[in-house]
Amino acid sequence: MNGIASSGNGAAPSVNGTAPNGTVPTANGIAPQVNGTAPQVDGLANGVNGIALNGTSSSLDGSPQTIFDAIATRIPSRAALAAKLMMKYRDSTVHEVTVENIMGGMRGLPCMLWEISESDATGVRHHKQSLSELEASLPKWPGSTQMSPEAMLWFLYTAQIPTSAELQGFAAELARRAELPSDALAFIDTLPKNISADSQNIMIYTFLGKYSKFNAALARGISKDDLWKHALEDALDVIARSPVIVAAVYAKANGIAQNAVPFSPAFDMAHNFARYIGKEGDNDFIEFTRLCWAFYLDHGASVSSHGMRLASSSWADPYSSLAAGYIGATGPLHAKAIGDSVKFNLKALAALGSDPSRDEIIAYIGNYISEKKIIPGYGHALLRVRDARLEILRRFLDEHPSSDPQARSLLSLIRNMNECVPELLRERVPGMKNPHPNCDTLNGCILHAYGYPSDQLMLFFACSRAMGFMTQYVWDRALGLPIERPLSVTMDELLAKVQS
Ligand SMILES: CC(C)(COP(=O)(O)OP(=O)(O)OC[C@H]1O[C@@H](n2cnc3c(N)ncnc32)[C@H](O)[C@@H]1OP(=O)(O)O)[C@@H](O)C(=O)NCCC(=O)NCCS
């Protein structure tokens, strides 16, 4: 295997599903121009029809755009780039595939197209912007000092900074889409309490597939060029409904009346969510929700995003594709680590108290390592530096300290452990590539400190990741990306290849 760009099994891939026979791929019926004239191919730095793509979003006459318009504006330049890659560089090699790449879970292979973020060993960037740059440049919700998830979502979709008017219009549009159909609420009521909140969430997403506008359009029979618009309808619906689903599962578990407070277009998602679960008066909780939902939106080719992307590539509807991604997140090596960290840290607090000595921490964690147990909240499959998201969480805590003594003890213990554990892991787990704590060491514990139930933490964070998944889903359709079909290989075949 020499490079991922080879056409391997005969038929070279086509970006939008059309035969790669020399015709330029199109997206949405807009024929891209590859060589020179607008729309130009490198997206951010260039303009389409005079609209600056990397600046503040607005239409030519300065009036607020809808998300549909803003995405449609970006499509020609991205389609042109896709066409250029497929026409001009189709057979260029970008990477040698080693045995380690294959045996090691595809680590290091740049082989999954993911348009909305670039992530490498140093962290995540969205359309070339770091999280801290976006914190500074994205408009905030009125009265908030934290990042706005709706602004971030707009930026992910469009690579444009929304204006304040666009942010408010977009938030209102999402709130209008948030209401759950009454049969979905009834379905939630019928779910047994002895199945996990994650299983419930997955079932609710797939249940809502019956309302898929994308499926309905496919059943009617539509042009491939228009698929993205129907995908976007579903994507916005499910993004808007995710906090309502999570709130409904929370409300059911806590005996709060379902849909007691409908989502209002006057508020953003975080505020509406807090109202629904009876936390409207807790401004710190609302601010934390905004911040988390904004910066957890996407992290590139993780297990869950890969799961979503795979399902999406077969044109599974957005609801099912989201559920597929969520299923990938339920493993302890991935997002289940959020809840596992809370349990781990609470157990450590009970055993060590809030201010143990370094030696006590090392003895305690050392036992886990001797027993070959995984320490949740440490390590990363890609990052090789300290997790920038952890620094954001710590800053939030410094600015919004908890008033609950038990929570303060827990958070202070985590900070102490974060100092000692990396050194211990470096010594005792020599193969571990990144012994630093990751954001999951802390995020669930902050929510726990706000009284959030520890068995529902992943649902809370899924509201954020759903936005990232559903952004990429729309771009999958807008660019006409083909069905994923890697070649599988047995170890015997692998050995034969390297020995030949
Ligand atoms: C995130 C994670 C899955 C990355 O896995 P990875 O890419 O295989 O990590 P590495 O290549 O550094 O692993 C090398 C070895 O160290 C071990 N290791 C990695 N993280 C460890 C941890 N937190 N505790 C104990 N051992 C760990 C691995 O199990 C592996 O052991 P092996 O060689 O016996 O198979 C892993 O670090 C982990 O399980 N962390 C804890 C769970 C977690 O916090 N997940 C959320 C991540 S955002």
The ligand as an ORCA input file, in Angstrom:
! r2SCAN-3c Opt
* xyz 0 1
  C      -7.444      8.401     25.632
  C      -6.814      7.021     25.484
  C      -7.893      6.040     25.051
  C      -5.741      7.082     24.382
  O      -5.358      5.769     24.137
  P      -4.063      5.440     23.293
  O      -3.979      6.317     22.110
  O      -4.024      3.975     23.082
  O      -2.941      5.893     24.310
  P      -1.417      5.493     24.337
  O      -0.925      5.094     22.989
  O      -0.697      6.568     25.054
  O      -1.481      4.175     25.248
  C      -0.286      3.440     25.515
  C      -0.515      2.546     26.703
  O      -0.802      3.359     27.857
  C      -2.018      2.944     28.458
  N      -2.736      4.096     28.955
  C      -3.136      5.156     28.225
  N      -3.855      5.990     28.991
  C      -3.891      5.437     30.226
  C      -4.522      5.836     31.423
  N      -5.228      6.949     31.510
  N      -4.388      5.044     32.500
  C      -3.658      3.907     32.440
  N      -3.063      3.465     31.305
  C      -3.180      4.239     30.224
  C      -2.796      2.317     27.324
  O      -3.814      1.444     27.824
  C      -1.717      1.620     26.541
  O      -1.424      0.404     27.217
  P      -1.038     -0.911     26.361
  O       0.222     -0.559     25.640
  O      -0.882     -1.966     27.412
  O      -2.173     -1.168     25.430
  C      -6.168      6.586     26.795
  O      -5.193      7.529     27.176
  C      -7.151      6.383     27.905
  O      -7.721      5.287     28.027
  N      -7.373      7.420     28.785
  C      -8.349      7.309     29.837
  C      -9.749      7.478     29.323
  C     -10.024      8.924     28.959
  O      -9.763      9.832     29.719
  N     -10.614      9.121     27.777
  C     -10.994     10.436     27.305
  C      -9.984     10.965     26.383
  S     -10.373     12.631     25.884
*
